[in-house]
Amino acid sequence: MSYAKGRRFEWSVKDFLETCGWIVVRAARSKPVDLVAMKGGRILLIECKYDAQITKDRRKLLIKLAEGAGARPILARKRRYERGFRLIDLRDGGELSLEEL
């Protein structure tokens, strides 16, 4: 997957969350996460993957960072031929709806 496609996907997730009332910051060079979203005292640390998997080490790191920040670790995933994207809680692997965030 190209850098451009991944970056475009990050921006689409960011734009979507902002239209839903979240304040979203995109981290430069995706360090340590792709996006940080905040709304009503809730914080999300978001890793965006377009047609790719998250490694076990990266998953563990995001969970550890989220625990330290009082945040929720989220994977935003889109497969090439799917419409839209999925939000997955990295702690338990469960898919989330926007209302559950």
Secondary structure, 3 states (H helix, E strand, C coil): CCHHHHHHHHHHHHHHHHHCCCEEEECHHHCCCCEEEEECCEEEEEEEEECCCCCHHHHHHHHHHHHHHCCEEEEEEECCCCCCCEEEECCCCCEECHHHC
